Structure formats: structure tokens, C-alpha cells
């Protein structure tokens, strides 16, 4: 059995932040309103306590079912400081604050291979 952990969620919308940074008028308006334009494409992990509960439950399931593989998708995006990347190069990895875009799915699963039966 394979269990997939969740991807990170953000308090901000990465797609909107990305578009704001690309459109000069929108970017200037955001700065004028005191919004920081995140050029590192990192955002803090939202609702860390919910993430911890979810991860603990997945670990319990894994320990109770023999031969269960747990794939931690969050670790593909996040650093140890709970900062998570929503872009890779020029590719947007998230379509909103908690759903991966097709490029994000490819990024998250790039080293995943189904076990041979």
C-alpha cells in the first residue's frame, strides 16, 4: 500500500502573488499598499498544527499496515524552517493556496516510482 502525504498549504495565493509580480501596474499597486513582492517564491506553511496532526495520523496508519510506503510530499516543497517553495525556476507549482498545478505534481513526484509487484 502507498500513502501520500499532503502538499503544503499557504495563507497567501501563490498564483496571485506570481501574477502580481509579473504585471507592473499590479506590482506597483501592491507595493504602494504595503505588500511585499516575494521574489524568492517562498511562503510559510499555513496551519502547521493541522499538518502535524495529519502527519501523525498517516504515521499511525503506516505503522499498523505492513509493507506500507509513506510518501512525504510536503518535504519536496518545504525547508526545515517551514518555508515552502511555490515555484521552480519559472514554473508555478501551485494553482492556488493548497492545490498543485500540473508542474507541481510533476515536481512532487519526480523521484517516485511504483514498486514492482
C-alpha positions as CSV (number, residue, x, y, z in Angstrom):
1,X,0.0,0.0,0.0
2,X,1.2,3.5,-0.7
3,X,0.1,6.5,1.4
4,X,0.6,10.0,0.0
5,X,1.0,12.9,2.4
6,X,-0.4,16.2,1.6
7,X,1.3,19.1,-0.2
8,X,1.8,22.4,1.7
9,X,-0.9,25.0,2.1
10,X,-0.3,28.7,2.2
11,X,-2.1,31.7,3.7
12,X,-1.5,33.5,0.5
13,X,-2.3,32.5,-3.0
14,X,0.9,31.7,-4.9
15,X,-0.7,32.1,-8.3
16,X,-2.0,35.6,-7.4
17,X,1.4,36.6,-5.9
18,X,3.1,35.4,-9.1
19,X,0.8,37.2,-11.4
20,X,1.1,40.4,-9.3
21,X,4.9,40.3,-9.6
22,X,4.7,39.9,-13.4
23,X,2.2,42.8,-14.1
24,X,4.0,46.1,-13.5
25,X,0.8,48.1,-12.6
26,X,-0.4,45.4,-10.2
27,X,3.1,45.1,-8.7
28,X,3.4,48.8,-8.1
29,X,-0.1,49.0,-6.6
30,X,0.7,46.1,-4.2
31,X,3.9,47.8,-3.1
32,X,2.0,51.1,-2.7
33,X,-0.4,49.2,-0.4
34,X,2.5,47.9,1.7
35,X,2.5,44.3,0.3
36,X,5.9,42.6,-0.1
37,X,6.5,41.2,-3.5
38,X,8.1,37.8,-2.7
39,X,10.9,37.4,-5.3
40,X,12.3,34.3,-3.6
41,X,9.0,32.4,-4.2
42,X,8.8,31.1,-0.7
43,X,5.9,31.3,1.7
44,X,5.4,30.0,5.2
45,X,3.5,26.8,5.7
46,X,-0.1,27.5,6.7
47,X,-1.8,25.9,9.7
48,X,1.2,23.9,11.0
49,X,-0.8,22.3,13.8
50,X,-3.2,20.7,11.2
51,X,-0.2,19.5,9.2
52,X,1.3,17.9,12.3
53,X,-2.0,16.1,13.1
54,X,-2.3,14.8,9.6
55,X,1.3,13.6,9.5
56,X,0.8,11.8,12.9
57,X,-2.3,10.0,11.6
58,X,-0.5,8.9,8.4
59,X,2.4,7.6,10.5
60,X,-0.1,5.6,12.7
61,X,-1.7,4.1,9.6
62,X,1.7,3.2,8.2
63,X,2.8,1.5,11.4
64,X,-0.4,-0.6,11.6
65,X,-0.4,-1.8,8.0
66,X,2.5,-4.0,7.0
67,X,4.5,-3.0,3.8
68,X,3.0,0.5,3.7
69,X,5.1,3.1,2.0
70,X,4.5,6.7,3.1
71,X,5.4,9.4,0.5
72,X,6.0,12.8,2.2
73,X,5.1,15.3,-0.5
74,X,5.5,18.3,1.8
75,X,9.2,17.7,2.2
76,X,9.6,18.2,-1.6
77,X,8.4,21.8,-1.3
78,X,9.4,22.9,2.3
79,X,12.6,23.6,4.2
80,X,13.2,22.8,7.8
81,X,12.1,26.4,8.7
82,X,8.6,25.7,7.3
83,X,9.2,27.9,4.3
84,X,7.8,26.3,1.2
85,X,8.6,27.0,-2.4
86,X,5.7,27.6,-4.8
87,X,7.8,28.0,-7.9
88,X,10.7,26.1,-9.5
89,X,12.6,28.4,-11.8
90,X,9.9,30.0,-14.0
91,X,7.3,27.2,-13.3
92,X,4.4,27.9,-11.0
93,X,3.9,24.8,-8.8
94,X,0.6,25.8,-7.2
95,X,-2.7,26.9,-8.8
96,X,-4.0,28.4,-5.6
97,X,-3.1,28.3,-1.9
98,X,-3.5,24.5,-1.5
99,X,-3.6,22.8,-4.9
100,X,-0.7,21.9,-7.0
101,X,-0.6,22.8,-10.7
102,X,0.5,20.1,-13.2
103,X,4.1,21.3,-12.9
104,X,3.8,21.0,-9.1
105,X,2.5,17.4,-9.4
106,X,5.5,16.5,-11.6
107,X,7.9,18.3,-9.2
108,X,6.4,16.5,-6.2
109,X,6.6,13.0,-7.8
110,X,9.7,13.3,-9.9
111,X,11.6,10.7,-7.9
112,X,8.6,8.5,-7.1
113,X,8.4,5.1,-8.7
114,X,5.7,2.5,-8.2
115,X,7.1,-0.7,-6.6
116,X,7.2,-3.7,-8.8
117,X,4.6,-6.4,-8.0
